[in-house]
Amino acid sequence: MKTLRFMVSHANLETLMCERRIARLFQVDDLGHERDHYEVTALVRQEHLDAVIAKAADRPRWIKWPEG
């Protein structure tokens, strides 16, 4: 499993959650109604990485969580 930070639209976040592609959400920051995007920090299983990358608005970055 990897902890990733990425931007995603509201609709794509809902899709990833419904398809159980995200194992755990650690942090969700709303980037505003105008942009309709969130910056998400989430735990993702290795087998779901490609699906998350396909739905993300930017290239997901691997991070250590919690950040110190």
Contacts in CASP RR format, 6 or more apart in sequence:
PFRMAT RR
TARGET T0000
AUTHOR 0000-0000-0000
METHOD contacts of the structure
MODEL  1
MKTLRFMVSHANLETLMCERRIARLFQVDDLGHERDHYEVTALVRQEHLD
AVIAKAADRPRWIKWPEG
1 23 0 8 1.000
1 43 0 8 1.000
1 44 0 8 1.000
1 45 0 8 1.000
1 46 0 8 1.000
2 43 0 8 1.000
2 44 0 8 1.000
2 46 0 8 1.000
2 49 0 8 1.000
2 62 0 8 1.000
3 26 0 8 1.000
3 41 0 8 1.000
3 42 0 8 1.000
3 43 0 8 1.000
3 44 0 8 1.000
3 62 0 8 1.000
3 63 0 8 1.000
3 64 0 8 1.000
3 65 0 8 1.000
4 40 0 8 1.000
4 41 0 8 1.000
4 42 0 8 1.000
4 43 0 8 1.000
4 44 0 8 1.000
4 52 0 8 1.000
4 60 0 8 1.000
4 61 0 8 1.000
4 62 0 8 1.000
4 63 0 8 1.000
5 39 0 8 1.000
5 40 0 8 1.000
5 41 0 8 1.000
5 60 0 8 1.000
5 61 0 8 1.000
5 63 0 8 1.000
6 39 0 8 1.000
6 40 0 8 1.000
6 42 0 8 1.000
6 52 0 8 1.000
6 56 0 8 1.000
6 57 0 8 1.000
6 58 0 8 1.000
6 59 0 8 1.000
6 60 0 8 1.000
6 61 0 8 1.000
7 31 0 8 1.000
7 37 0 8 1.000
7 38 0 8 1.000
7 39 0 8 1.000
7 40 0 8 1.000
7 56 0 8 1.000
7 57 0 8 1.000
7 58 0 8 1.000
8 16 0 8 1.000
8 37 0 8 1.000
8 38 0 8 1.000
8 40 0 8 1.000
8 55 0 8 1.000
8 56 0 8 1.000
8 57 0 8 1.000
9 36 0 8 1.000
9 37 0 8 1.000
9 38 0 8 1.000
9 57 0 8 1.000
10 36 0 8 1.000
10 37 0 8 1.000
10 38 0 8 1.000
12 55 0 8 1.000
12 56 0 8 1.000
12 57 0 8 1.000
13 28 0 8 1.000
13 38 0 8 1.000
13 40 0 8 1.000
13 55 0 8 1.000
15 55 0 8 1.000
16 22 0 8 1.000
16 51 0 8 1.000
16 52 0 8 1.000
16 55 0 8 1.000
19 51 0 8 1.000
21 44 0 8 1.000
21 48 0 8 1.000
21 51 0 8 1.000
21 52 0 8 1.000
21 55 0 8 1.000
22 40 0 8 1.000
22 42 0 8 1.000
22 43 0 8 1.000
22 44 0 8 1.000
22 48 0 8 1.000
22 52 0 8 1.000
23 42 0 8 1.000
23 43 0 8 1.000
23 44 0 8 1.000
23 45 0 8 1.000
23 48 0 8 1.000
24 42 0 8 1.000
24 43 0 8 1.000
25 40 0 8 1.000
25 41 0 8 1.000
25 42 0 8 1.000
26 41 0 8 1.000
26 42 0 8 1.000
26 43 0 8 1.000
26 65 0 8 1.000
26 66 0 8 1.000
27 39 0 8 1.000
27 40 0 8 1.000
27 41 0 8 1.000
28 38 0 8 1.000
28 39 0 8 1.000
28 40 0 8 1.000
28 41 0 8 1.000
29 38 0 8 1.000
29 39 0 8 1.000
29 40 0 8 1.000
30 38 0 8 1.000
31 37 0 8 1.000
31 38 0 8 1.000
31 39 0 8 1.000
37 57 0 8 1.000
41 63 0 8 1.000
41 65 0 8 1.000
42 52 0 8 1.000
43 65 0 8 1.000
44 52 0 8 1.000
44 60 0 8 1.000
49 60 0 8 1.000
52 60 0 8 1.000
53 59 0 8 1.000
53 60 0 8 1.000
END
